């Protein structure tokens, strides 16, 4: 039987004492909110919340934006629709809080100790290329530092809301490095940001070399061709003939040259009119003089 509206209720008998009920503001608000939805809408809200773990208000908002279609709203939620609420953010905030070393003085930062603990929980070694993937996802401003904003924004895009899901996101992106040039380039370019120190525009050659070894490995972009170990030659040349700091332009152009030389080990893509950094021009000249026994082209005899 349908409930009668308040105005249809018969007044109490005059001889019957009426007990006054004290209604709090919160209770009144809850009653008002409950009255907004039909039984069908309430079931839709419950189903959406169960699947997405969104709170009731967020669930209702998402459903309204999608015509109260549960399936459409859930798809929009997990596909990252701009209007969809993201239930993972509060959980990510809590996860982030657990790794802070100094919540009082640095409430929005995780530094070396906390980063090391996080990497351990994710099953990623400190010297593994997966660490660079993590730093790229959360857009770390420097090695060993993660900000709250970067952490929450970076992982909320994947709706990760537990350590297990964070690990899956990092490992999945790590696995793409050797096959997806866009992913590798993003991680590679961000690595320079990690290494640059305050007020400096370049990184030491030794440090650049160590990270090139990590990035240009089989787990990343393996810089070698059929007959040439290009990374070995590059580092040999730099240490013997150049030995200067590496700026942002050289860092990025090294990747471009690596991609080109991997495809064309005879370096026919290079010309004197090419706009490569001078150190790469010098490297090409060195390779042709010292490594190519046949002169301008590889001698395989």
N, C-alpha and C positions, 0 to 999 in steps of 0.2 A: 504494500500500500504506500502510495506517495505521501511524503510529509506535507502537512499543511503549512502554508506561510504564516508568519507570526500574526498577521492581521486577522487570520481566520480562526485563531484559537479562542475558544469560549472563555470569558472572564471567570475567575474563581468565585466561588460562593462567598458572599460577604461575611458569612460566619466562619469561614475557613481562614486561619492565619496564613499569610503568605511569607515564606522564608526568603529574605533578600540574599542574593548571591553576589558576592564581590568579584567583579571581573577585572582582571589586570589588563594593562595595555597590550601585553604580549599575547595573552589568551584571545583578546579581541582581534588582534592582527591575524593570529593563526586561524580563527574561525572565518574571518573575512577571506583569507587566502584559500582555505579549503572550499569555500562556496564558489570560487571562480571557475572551477573545472567540473565538467560532467564526469560521470563514472567511466565513460570510454576514454576521456582525456586523462583521467587519473591512472587508468591501466597503461596508457601509452607512456606517461611520465615514469611509472614504475618500471616498465620494460626498458625504456631508454636508460634510466639510471642504473639498472642492473647490468646492462651491457657495457656502458661507458664509465660507470662509477662517478658520473656527474651528480651534483646536488640537485634538489628538486627545482629550484628557481632556474638554474642553468639548463636543466632538461626541458622545462616548459618553454623557455626562450628559444631553444634550438628547434623544438617541435613546432612552435608557432611560425618560425621562419621557414619551415618546410611543410606547411599545410597540414600539420599534425600527422604526417606520414612517418611512422616509426622507422621503417627501412631507409627512407630518403634521409631522414635526420641523422641516423647512425652513420650512413655512408659519408655524409657531409662532415660529420664530426671527425671520422678517422682519415678522411682525405684532406684535412686541413683547410676546410672552408673558412674564409676570413670571418664569417659571422658565427662560426661554431665555437662554443666554449671549450676550453682545454682543461680537463680535469686533472691533468698530470702536473700542472704548475705548483699547486700547493704541496704535493708530495715531493716534487723536486726541491722546493724550498726547504723542506724538512730534511731531505737527504743531504743537501748542501750544508745545513747547519751542523750536521753530525761530523763534518770533516774540518771545521774551523779550529784553529789553534788558540785564537784569542778573541772569543765572541764579544767581549766588552770593548776592546780597543779597535778591533778589526772585524766588525760584524758581517761585512760583505766581502770578505776575502778568505780564500784557502791558500796557504803557502806551502813551502817545501814539505814539511812533515805531513800535513794533511793530503797533499797531492800524492806523496809516496804511498800513503795508506789507501787512497782511492784507487791508484793504479794496481796495488796489490789485490784489492777487492774485485777489480775488473779482470784480474788475471793477465795483466799487461806489465812487462818488465820495464824498468826505468830506461834501459838502453835499447828497447824494442821500437820499431817504427810505429807500432800501435800507440805509443805515448804521443808521438807527433800528431797522430790522427785525433786523439782525445783533445789535445791543445787546439787543433784547428776547429773541431766541432764547437768548443766552448769559447773560441776566439781569445785564448789566453794572451794577455799583453806582454808576457815574458815567461821564460822558462820557470817552472815551479810556482806559478801563480795563476789562480782561477778566481774570477769575480762571480758574485751571485748572479748578476744580470746575464753574463755570458753563459753560465752553467744552465740556468733555467731556460733562457731563450734557445740555446743550442739543442738541448735534449727535448724540450716540449714540442719541437717540430716533428719529432718521431713518436710523440705520446709515450715516451718512456717514463715510468713512474716507480721503478724498483731497480736495485743494483743489478739484478739479473738482466733486466731489459736494457740498462745502460751498457752492460757488457756486450749484449747482442748487437747494439747499435755500433759500438766501436769496432768490434770484430768484423761486422758486415762491411763497414766502410774500409777497414784495413784490407779486406779481401779484394776490394775493387781497385786498389792502387795499381796493380800490375796489368789491369785490363781496361781501365777507364781513365783516359788521359785527363779529362776534366777534373775528376776527383784527385788524381795525383798532382796536377798543377796547383790546385787549391791548397793542398797540404804542403807542397814544396814552397810555394810563395809565402805562406804563413810562417813557415819555419824561419825565414829571414827576420820576420817581426819578432819572433821569440828570442833570437840571438842578439839583436841589436841592443846596445846599452844606451842609457840616457845620454842625450846630447851628442851621440856618435852617429855617423852615417855609414859606417863600414864595420865589418867583423874581421877578426884575425884570420889569416889564411889557415893556420893550424885547425882552428875551430870549424871553419868552413869545410876543410878537408874531411874532418871526422863526420860531419853531417852529410856531406856528399856521398861518403862511403855507405851510410845508412840508407839514404834516399835512392841512390843509384844501384841498389842491390836487387836481387831477384824478387824480394818482397815488395819492391817499389817499381821503379823504371830501370831495368837492368841496362846500364850503358855499356854495351858491347855489341859488336857485329860478328859476322861469321869468322873473320880473321883477326879482329882487333879488340883488345881489351882497352877501350877508350878511356875509361876512368883512370886506369893505371898510368896511361900515357899523359893524361891531363895533369894529374898530381905530380908526376915526375917532372914535367915541364915547369909547372908553377914553382915547385920547390927549388929547382935548379936555375931557372932563368928569370923569375919574376919576383916572388916572395914579397908581395905587398898585400894590404888589406883588400877585402872583397866588398864592394858597394852593392847597392840594390840592383843597379842596372846589370852589372856583371853576373850577379847571382841569377837573375832571370834569363839573361842571354845565354848563360851556360846551359840551361835547360833547353832552350831553342836549338843551340848548336848540338846538344846531345841527341835530340830527336832527329835532326838532319843527318848527322854523321852515322847514326844507327841505320838509317835507310840507305845511305850512300857513303860507303867506307872509302871510296876513292876521292871524296871531297869535291866532286865536280860541281856541286851546288855553290861552292865558294868562288868569288871573284874579287879582284882588287877594288871593284866598285861597290861591293857589298857593304852594308852599314853595320858590320860587326864591331864590337869593341876592339881596340888596338891589340889587346893581349890575346884575343882569339886569332887575329890576323897573324900575330907572331907565333902562336901555337901551330897554325896551319903551315907556316914556313918551316918551323922546326920539324914537324912531322914529315914533310916532304924531303927535307935535307937529312934527317937522322933515321927515319923509320921506313920510308918508302925507298927500297933499294933500286927501284926502277925509275925514280924521279918523281914525276907528277902523279903517277898511279901506283897502286899496290902491286908489288912483284911477288907472285905466289910461288915462283920457282924455288 
